[in-house]
Amino acid sequence: MEGYILLNIIDKSVVSDYSQGQHSFKKVVLKNLEYQALIEELIETLPDYYIDPLSMACTLERLGKPAAAAKLRLKIPEVTKIRSGDIGEVITTDYIDEQTVFSAPIKKLRWKDHRNMAMRGDDVIGVFINQENQTIKFLKAEAKSNLSLSRNVLIKARGELDLDEGLPAPHALEFVAERLRETGSQDLADLIEKAQLVDGIGNNQVEHLLFTFTSSNPETLQREAFESYGGNIKQSSVGFQVSNHQELIGSVYQGVLDGLDD
């Protein structure tokens, strides 16, 4: 079942907003009362990020539940660092779909080379289509999941957002377009390729999102990094603070695995 992870969580969290010109910074602190609700939402949603539900349903119908469970187990990372990064991307993708005008057209983790390896390229790409004139805008997002946020993490994130002159990486856009074609979204794939290969993409068609998921208070360091940006691409910076960061990640993956044994 495709669903939103943060639909009710953010409304019940402690949120602080700050803006600087066209740029915005938001800190979201998860209340302890919402901790278990977030775990349960992630347990329910996470399998869909690794395998298309239709593919899972087909395996279940043809081969039975043990085979379907084995199929998902092959996709679930075993390495703690990879699990942390994947959860960060999942929450970032959900934030884009739910809290911005953009949408993430594919769930990139379904195409990982290996479950214990991070995917290359931009973490998440969002798109917004103006239906009146069929023009397209892009959101280039960088997701960072760390127990404690550091300046080095933020410097690395800034560097990755600024690659390719701040535009989405050409190979990342082509990856998205090809996956969209494979899944039947031909019109959107055409719009992406036209923007990239024919029209060109300008800075006014791009926004950046830096999303951090961390146990430490992100405000001082992340706001410092936010305020130091000197470019002309619109920036959104979000710090999602969950005190039991590592425990949450462990509970989510264990919950998914336990469900496969039921």
C-alpha positions in Angstrom: 0.0 0.0 0.0 1.4 3.4 -1.0 0.9 5.9 1.7 2.4 9.0 3.4 4.7 8.5 6.3 4.7 12.1 7.6 1.1 12.9 7.0 0.2 13.3 10.7 3.7 13.2 12.2 4.7 16.8 11.2 1.4 18.3 12.4 2.0 16.8 15.8 5.7 17.7 15.9 7.4 20.9 17.1 8.1 22.9 14.0 10.1 26.1 13.6 10.4 28.0 10.3 12.9 30.6 9.2 13.2 32.4 5.8 15.9 34.4 4.1 14.8 35.9 0.8 13.5 33.1 -1.4 15.1 30.5 0.8 13.6 28.6 3.8 14.8 26.6 6.7 12.6 24.3 8.8 13.3 22.3 11.9 11.0 19.5 12.8 11.4 17.8 16.2 9.5 14.6 16.7 7.6 14.4 19.9 8.2 11.2 22.0 4.5 10.4 21.8 4.8 10.1 18.0 7.9 7.9 18.0 6.0 4.6 17.7 3.6 6.0 15.1 6.6 6.9 12.9 8.1 3.4 13.3 4.7 1.8 12.3 4.3 4.1 9.3 7.8 3.2 8.1 7.3 -0.5 8.6 4.2 -0.4 6.5 5.7 1.8 3.7 9.3 0.6 3.5 8.7 -2.6 1.4 7.1 -0.5 -1.4 10.3 1.5 -1.7 12.3 -1.7 -2.4 9.8 -3.6 -4.6 6.9 -2.5 -6.7 3.7 -3.8 -5.0 2.4 -5.3 -8.3 5.7 -7.3 -8.6 5.3 -8.5 -5.0 1.7 -9.5 -5.6 2.6 -11.4 -8.8 5.3 -13.4 -6.9 2.9 -14.0 -4.1 0.2 -15.3 -6.5 2.5 -17.5 -8.5 4.9 -18.8 -5.9 3.3 -18.3 -2.5 4.2 -16.3 0.6 7.5 -17.9 1.4 8.9 -17.0 -2.0 7.5 -13.4 -1.8 9.1 -13.0 1.7 12.4 -14.3 0.3 12.2 -11.8 -2.5 11.9 -8.9 -0.2 14.6 -10.2 2.1 17.0 -10.1 -0.8 16.4 -6.3 -1.1 16.7 -5.3 2.5 20.1 -4.0 3.4 22.1 -5.7 6.2 24.6 -2.9 6.7 23.6 -0.4 9.4 25.0 2.6 7.5 23.1 1.7 4.3 19.9 1.2 6.3 20.3 4.6 7.8 20.9 6.2 4.3 17.9 4.4 2.8 15.6 5.5 5.6 16.8 9.0 5.1 16.0 8.8 1.4 12.6 7.3 2.1 11.6 10.1 4.6 13.0 12.7 2.2 11.0 11.3 -0.7 7.8 11.3 1.4 8.5 14.9 2.5 8.8 16.0 -1.1 5.5 14.2 -2.1 3.6 15.4 0.9 5.0 18.8 1.9 6.0 20.4 -1.4 4.5 21.1 -4.9 7.0 18.6 -6.3 6.6 14.8 -6.5 9.2 12.1 -6.7 8.2 10.2 -9.9 10.1 7.0 -9.1 11.2 5.1 -6.0 14.9 4.9 -6.8 15.8 2.2 -4.2 13.9 -0.4 -6.3 16.8 -0.3 -8.8 19.8 -0.6 -6.3 22.7 -2.6 -7.7 23.1 -4.4 -4.4 21.2 -4.1 -1.1 24.4 -3.3 0.8 25.5 -0.5 -1.5 24.4 3.1 -1.7 23.0 4.2 -5.1 25.0 6.7 -7.0 23.8 10.1 -8.4 21.4 12.6 -6.9 19.6 11.2 -3.9 16.1 12.2 -4.9 14.8 14.2 -7.9 11.3 15.8 -7.7 9.4 17.2 -10.6 6.6 19.8 -10.9 4.6 20.0 -14.2 2.7 23.2 -15.1 -0.3 21.6 -16.7 -1.3 24.8 -18.6 1.9 25.1 -20.7 3.5 21.7 -20.0 6.7 23.2 -18.6 8.7 21.4 -16.0 10.6 22.3 -12.8 13.0 20.1 -10.9 13.8 19.6 -7.2 17.3 18.3 -6.6 17.4 16.8 -3.1 20.2 15.6 -0.9 19.3 13.4 2.1 21.6 13.0 5.0 20.9 10.5 7.9 23.3 10.7 10.8 23.2 10.1 14.5 25.0 13.5 14.9 25.1 16.2 12.4 28.5 17.8 11.6 29.9 20.5 9.4 31.6 17.9 7.3 28.3 16.3 6.5 26.8 19.6 5.5 29.8 20.6 3.5 29.5 17.3 1.6 25.8 17.9 1.0 26.4 21.4 -0.3 29.1 20.1 -2.7 26.7 17.4 -4.0 23.9 19.9 -4.5 26.3 22.3 -6.4 27.6 19.6 -8.7 26.6 20.1 -12.4 26.3 23.8 -11.8 23.5 23.1 -9.3 21.3 21.3 -11.9 20.2 17.7 -11.6 22.9 15.4 -12.9 22.3 14.5 -16.6 22.7 10.8 -15.9 20.3 11.0 -13.0 17.6 12.6 -15.2 18.1 10.0 -17.9 17.9 7.3 -15.2 14.5 8.7 -14.1 13.3 9.0 -17.6 14.2 5.5 -18.6 12.6 4.0 -15.4 9.4 6.1 -16.2 9.3 4.6 -19.7 9.6 1.1 -18.3 6.7 1.7 -15.9 4.4 3.3 -18.5 4.8 7.0 -17.7 5.8 7.9 -21.3 4.5 11.5 -21.2 6.5 12.5 -18.1 9.6 10.8 -19.5 9.2 12.8 -22.7 8.9 16.1 -20.8 12.1 15.3 -18.8 14.1 14.3 -21.9 12.9 17.4 -23.8 13.9 19.7 -21.0 17.3 18.0 -20.8 18.2 17.3 -24.4 16.4 20.0 -26.4 15.3 23.0 -24.3 18.1 23.0 -21.7 17.5 23.5 -17.9 18.0 26.9 -16.3 18.6 27.8 -12.7 15.0 29.2 -12.6 13.7 25.7 -13.3 15.5 24.2 -10.3 15.2 24.2 -6.5 17.4 22.5 -3.9 16.3 20.6 -0.9 18.7 19.6 1.9 17.0 17.2 4.2 18.7 15.9 7.4 17.5 13.1 9.6 19.4 13.1 12.9 19.4 12.6 16.6 21.2 15.8 17.4 19.7 19.3 17.2 20.3 20.4 13.6 19.5 24.0 14.0 22.8 25.7 14.7 24.9 23.9 12.1 22.2 23.5 9.4 21.0 27.1 9.7 24.7 28.3 9.5 25.1 26.3 6.3 21.8 27.6 5.0 22.6 31.2 5.7 26.1 30.9 4.0 24.7 29.9 0.6 25.5 32.5 -2.0 24.1 31.1 -5.2 20.9 31.9 -7.0 19.0 28.6 -6.9 16.1 28.5 -4.4 17.0 26.6 -1.3 14.9 24.6 1.2 16.7 23.2 4.2 14.9 20.8 6.6 16.2 19.3 9.8 14.2 16.3 11.1 15.3 15.6 14.7 14.4 12.2 16.2 16.1 11.6 19.6 16.2 7.8 19.1 17.6 7.9 15.6 19.5 4.6 15.5 16.9 2.7 17.6 14.2 3.8 15.2 16.1 2.5 12.2 16.8 -0.8 13.9 13.1 -1.1 15.0 11.8 -0.4 11.5 13.9 -3.0 9.7 13.3 -5.6 12.4 9.6 -4.9 12.2 9.7 -5.5 8.4 11.6 -8.7 8.8 9.3 -9.9 11.6 6.3 -9.3 9.3 7.8 -11.6 6.7 7.8 -14.5 9.3 4.2 -14.1 10.2 
